[in-house]
Amino acid sequence: MKITEINDITVYVSNAEKQVLDTIRRAGRPLHSFSEHEQFIIDNLVRKDLVIKEGDIYPRVFANENKKTS
């Protein structure tokens, strides 16, 4: 089995996901600073590999700038 890296993959996001992602792109923020609904959206963005969550007790979220969105 040969594994190849594909760089031209675009991940589609909803309007709500795009809005939350734009606020994260400006600067990394603590996860607790978002509302419960926004945290749910952030979990979806983590699954799509568009957001990186760092830390265990007080996690911070950062945008993954290597991924393309549409």
Phi and psi in radians as a Rosetta constraint file:
Dihedral C 1 N 2 CA 2 C 2 CIRCULARHARMONIC -1.915 0.35
Dihedral N 2 CA 2 C 2 N 3 CIRCULARHARMONIC 2.254 0.35
Dihedral C 2 N 3 CA 3 C 3 CIRCULARHARMONIC -1.814 0.35
Dihedral N 3 CA 3 C 3 N 4 CIRCULARHARMONIC 2.209 0.35
Dihedral C 3 N 4 CA 4 C 4 CIRCULARHARMONIC -2.113 0.35
Dihedral N 4 CA 4 C 4 N 5 CIRCULARHARMONIC 2.633 0.35
Dihedral C 4 N 5 CA 5 C 5 CIRCULARHARMONIC -1.626 0.35
Dihedral N 5 CA 5 C 5 N 6 CIRCULARHARMONIC 2.256 0.35
Dihedral C 5 N 6 CA 6 C 6 CIRCULARHARMONIC -1.918 0.35
Dihedral N 6 CA 6 C 6 N 7 CIRCULARHARMONIC 2.090 0.35
Dihedral C 6 N 7 CA 7 C 7 CIRCULARHARMONIC -1.681 0.35
Dihedral N 7 CA 7 C 7 N 8 CIRCULARHARMONIC -0.191 0.35
Dihedral C 7 N 8 CA 8 C 8 CIRCULARHARMONIC -1.770 0.35
Dihedral N 8 CA 8 C 8 N 9 CIRCULARHARMONIC 0.562 0.35
Dihedral C 8 N 9 CA 9 C 9 CIRCULARHARMONIC -1.574 0.35
Dihedral N 9 CA 9 C 9 N 10 CIRCULARHARMONIC 2.285 0.35
Dihedral C 9 N 10 CA 10 C 10 CIRCULARHARMONIC -1.926 0.35
Dihedral N 10 CA 10 C 10 N 11 CIRCULARHARMONIC 2.312 0.35
Dihedral C 10 N 11 CA 11 C 11 CIRCULARHARMONIC -1.794 0.35
Dihedral N 11 CA 11 C 11 N 12 CIRCULARHARMONIC 2.212 0.35
Dihedral C 11 N 12 CA 12 C 12 CIRCULARHARMONIC -1.511 0.35
Dihedral N 12 CA 12 C 12 N 13 CIRCULARHARMONIC 2.421 0.35
Dihedral C 12 N 13 CA 13 C 13 CIRCULARHARMONIC -2.241 0.35
Dihedral N 13 CA 13 C 13 N 14 CIRCULARHARMONIC 2.655 0.35
Dihedral C 13 N 14 CA 14 C 14 CIRCULARHARMONIC -1.373 0.35
Dihedral N 14 CA 14 C 14 N 15 CIRCULARHARMONIC 3.014 0.35
Dihedral C 14 N 15 CA 15 C 15 CIRCULARHARMONIC -1.107 0.35
Dihedral N 15 CA 15 C 15 N 16 CIRCULARHARMONIC -0.694 0.35
Dihedral C 15 N 16 CA 16 C 16 CIRCULARHARMONIC -1.160 0.35
Dihedral N 16 CA 16 C 16 N 17 CIRCULARHARMONIC -0.724 0.35
Dihedral C 16 N 17 CA 17 C 17 CIRCULARHARMONIC -1.121 0.35
Dihedral N 17 CA 17 C 17 N 18 CIRCULARHARMONIC -0.692 0.35
Dihedral C 17 N 18 CA 18 C 18 CIRCULARHARMONIC -1.117 0.35
Dihedral N 18 CA 18 C 18 N 19 CIRCULARHARMONIC -0.696 0.35
Dihedral C 18 N 19 CA 19 C 19 CIRCULARHARMONIC -1.136 0.35
Dihedral N 19 CA 19 C 19 N 20 CIRCULARHARMONIC -0.782 0.35
Dihedral C 19 N 20 CA 20 C 20 CIRCULARHARMONIC -1.175 0.35
Dihedral N 20 CA 20 C 20 N 21 CIRCULARHARMONIC -0.704 0.35
Dihedral C 20 N 21 CA 21 C 21 CIRCULARHARMONIC -1.092 0.35
Dihedral N 21 CA 21 C 21 N 22 CIRCULARHARMONIC -0.654 0.35
Dihedral C 21 N 22 CA 22 C 22 CIRCULARHARMONIC -1.123 0.35
Dihedral N 22 CA 22 C 22 N 23 CIRCULARHARMONIC -0.643 0.35
Dihedral C 22 N 23 CA 23 C 23 CIRCULARHARMONIC -1.237 0.35
Dihedral N 23 CA 23 C 23 N 24 CIRCULARHARMONIC -0.555 0.35
Dihedral C 23 N 24 CA 24 C 24 CIRCULARHARMONIC -1.298 0.35
Dihedral N 24 CA 24 C 24 N 25 CIRCULARHARMONIC -0.593 0.35
Dihedral C 24 N 25 CA 25 C 25 CIRCULARHARMONIC -1.111 0.35
Dihedral N 25 CA 25 C 25 N 26 CIRCULARHARMONIC -0.524 0.35
Dihedral C 25 N 26 CA 26 C 26 CIRCULARHARMONIC -1.113 0.35
Dihedral N 26 CA 26 C 26 N 27 CIRCULARHARMONIC -0.747 0.35
Dihedral C 26 N 27 CA 27 C 27 CIRCULARHARMONIC -2.901 0.35
Dihedral N 27 CA 27 C 27 N 28 CIRCULARHARMONIC 2.576 0.35
Dihedral C 27 N 28 CA 28 C 28 CIRCULARHARMONIC -1.117 0.35
Dihedral N 28 CA 28 C 28 N 29 CIRCULARHARMONIC 2.428 0.35
Dihedral C 28 N 29 CA 29 C 29 CIRCULARHARMONIC -2.292 0.35
Dihedral N 29 CA 29 C 29 N 30 CIRCULARHARMONIC 2.700 0.35
Dihedral C 29 N 30 CA 30 C 30 CIRCULARHARMONIC -1.148 0.35
Dihedral N 30 CA 30 C 30 N 31 CIRCULARHARMONIC 2.506 0.35
Dihedral C 30 N 31 CA 31 C 31 CIRCULARHARMONIC -1.114 0.35
Dihedral N 31 CA 31 C 31 N 32 CIRCULARHARMONIC -0.605 0.35
Dihedral C 31 N 32 CA 32 C 32 CIRCULARHARMONIC -1.213 0.35
Dihedral N 32 CA 32 C 32 N 33 CIRCULARHARMONIC -0.193 0.35
Dihedral C 32 N 33 CA 33 C 33 CIRCULARHARMONIC -1.403 0.35
Dihedral N 33 CA 33 C 33 N 34 CIRCULARHARMONIC -0.125 0.35
Dihedral C 33 N 34 CA 34 C 34 CIRCULARHARMONIC -1.692 0.35
Dihedral N 34 CA 34 C 34 N 35 CIRCULARHARMONIC 2.699 0.35
Dihedral C 34 N 35 CA 35 C 35 CIRCULARHARMONIC -1.219 0.35
Dihedral N 35 CA 35 C 35 N 36 CIRCULARHARMONIC 2.944 0.35
Dihedral C 35 N 36 CA 36 C 36 CIRCULARHARMONIC -1.083 0.35
Dihedral N 36 CA 36 C 36 N 37 CIRCULARHARMONIC -0.676 0.35
Dihedral C 36 N 37 CA 37 C 37 CIRCULARHARMONIC -1.143 0.35
Dihedral N 37 CA 37 C 37 N 38 CIRCULARHARMONIC -0.754 0.35
Dihedral C 37 N 38 CA 38 C 38 CIRCULARHARMONIC -1.142 0.35
Dihedral N 38 CA 38 C 38 N 39 CIRCULARHARMONIC -0.611 0.35
Dihedral C 38 N 39 CA 39 C 39 CIRCULARHARMONIC -1.133 0.35
Dihedral N 39 CA 39 C 39 N 40 CIRCULARHARMONIC -0.635 0.35
Dihedral C 39 N 40 CA 40 C 40 CIRCULARHARMONIC -1.104 0.35
Dihedral N 40 CA 40 C 40 N 41 CIRCULARHARMONIC -0.757 0.35
Dihedral C 40 N 41 CA 41 C 41 CIRCULARHARMONIC -1.132 0.35
Dihedral N 41 CA 41 C 41 N 42 CIRCULARHARMONIC -0.694 0.35
Dihedral C 41 N 42 CA 42 C 42 CIRCULARHARMONIC -1.099 0.35
Dihedral N 42 CA 42 C 42 N 43 CIRCULARHARMONIC -0.678 0.35
Dihedral C 42 N 43 CA 43 C 43 CIRCULARHARMONIC -1.059 0.35
Dihedral N 43 CA 43 C 43 N 44 CIRCULARHARMONIC -0.673 0.35
Dihedral C 43 N 44 CA 44 C 44 CIRCULARHARMONIC -1.142 0.35
Dihedral N 44 CA 44 C 44 N 45 CIRCULARHARMONIC -0.691 0.35
Dihedral C 44 N 45 CA 45 C 45 CIRCULARHARMONIC -1.194 0.35
Dihedral N 45 CA 45 C 45 N 46 CIRCULARHARMONIC -0.555 0.35
Dihedral C 45 N 46 CA 46 C 46 CIRCULARHARMONIC -1.149 0.35
Dihedral N 46 CA 46 C 46 N 47 CIRCULARHARMONIC -0.743 0.35
Dihedral C 46 N 47 CA 47 C 47 CIRCULARHARMONIC -1.098 0.35
Dihedral N 47 CA 47 C 47 N 48 CIRCULARHARMONIC -0.582 0.35
Dihedral C 47 N 48 CA 48 C 48 CIRCULARHARMONIC -1.439 0.35
Dihedral N 48 CA 48 C 48 N 49 CIRCULARHARMONIC -0.004 0.35
Dihedral C 48 N 49 CA 49 C 49 CIRCULARHARMONIC 1.121 0.35
Dihedral N 49 CA 49 C 49 N 50 CIRCULARHARMONIC 0.553 0.35
Dihedral C 49 N 50 CA 50 C 50 CIRCULARHARMONIC -1.722 0.35
Dihedral N 50 CA 50 C 50 N 51 CIRCULARHARMONIC -0.305 0.35
Dihedral C 50 N 51 CA 51 C 51 CIRCULARHARMONIC -2.288 0.35
Dihedral N 51 CA 51 C 51 N 52 CIRCULARHARMONIC 2.486 0.35
Dihedral C 51 N 52 CA 52 C 52 CIRCULARHARMONIC -1.919 0.35
Dihedral N 52 CA 52 C 52 N 53 CIRCULARHARMONIC 2.262 0.35
Dihedral C 52 N 53 CA 53 C 53 CIRCULARHARMONIC -1.885 0.35
Dihedral N 53 CA 53 C 53 N 54 CIRCULARHARMONIC 2.144 0.35
Dihedral C 53 N 54 CA 54 C 54 CIRCULARHARMONIC -2.084 0.35
Dihedral N 54 CA 54 C 54 N 55 CIRCULARHARMONIC 2.381 0.35
Dihedral C 54 N 55 CA 55 C 55 CIRCULARHARMONIC 1.825 0.35
Dihedral N 55 CA 55 C 55 N 56 CIRCULARHARMONIC 2.700 0.35
Dihedral C 55 N 56 CA 56 C 56 CIRCULARHARMONIC -1.842 0.35
Dihedral N 56 CA 56 C 56 N 57 CIRCULARHARMONIC -0.896 0.35
Dihedral C 56 N 57 CA 57 C 57 CIRCULARHARMONIC -1.395 0.35
Dihedral N 57 CA 57 C 57 N 58 CIRCULARHARMONIC -0.889 0.35
Dihedral C 57 N 58 CA 58 C 58 CIRCULARHARMONIC -2.133 0.35
Dihedral N 58 CA 58 C 58 N 59 CIRCULARHARMONIC 1.417 0.35
Dihedral C 58 N 59 CA 59 C 59 CIRCULARHARMONIC -1.208 0.35
Dihedral N 59 CA 59 C 59 N 60 CIRCULARHARMONIC 2.565 0.35
Dihedral C 59 N 60 CA 60 C 60 CIRCULARHARMONIC -2.006 0.35
Dihedral N 60 CA 60 C 60 N 61 CIRCULARHARMONIC 2.630 0.35
Dihedral C 60 N 61 CA 61 C 61 CIRCULARHARMONIC -2.054 0.35
Dihedral N 61 CA 61 C 61 N 62 CIRCULARHARMONIC 2.454 0.35
Dihedral C 61 N 62 CA 62 C 62 CIRCULARHARMONIC -2.332 0.35
Dihedral N 62 CA 62 C 62 N 63 CIRCULARHARMONIC 2.584 0.35
Dihedral C 62 N 63 CA 63 C 63 CIRCULARHARMONIC -1.331 0.35
Dihedral N 63 CA 63 C 63 N 64 CIRCULARHARMONIC 2.451 0.35
Dihedral C 63 N 64 CA 64 C 64 CIRCULARHARMONIC -1.542 0.35
Dihedral N 64 CA 64 C 64 N 65 CIRCULARHARMONIC 1.768 0.35
Dihedral C 64 N 65 CA 65 C 65 CIRCULARHARMONIC -1.287 0.35
Dihedral N 65 CA 65 C 65 N 66 CIRCULARHARMONIC -0.125 0.35
Dihedral C 65 N 66 CA 66 C 66 CIRCULARHARMONIC -1.468 0.35
Dihedral N 66 CA 66 C 66 N 67 CIRCULARHARMONIC -0.123 0.35
Dihedral C 66 N 67 CA 67 C 67 CIRCULARHARMONIC -1.810 0.35
Dihedral N 67 CA 67 C 67 N 68 CIRCULARHARMONIC 2.490 0.35
Dihedral C 67 N 68 CA 68 C 68 CIRCULARHARMONIC -1.649 0.35
Dihedral N 68 CA 68 C 68 N 69 CIRCULARHARMONIC 2.466 0.35
Dihedral C 68 N 69 CA 69 C 69 CIRCULARHARMONIC -2.173 0.35
Dihedral N 69 CA 69 C 69 N 70 CIRCULARHARMONIC 2.737 0.35
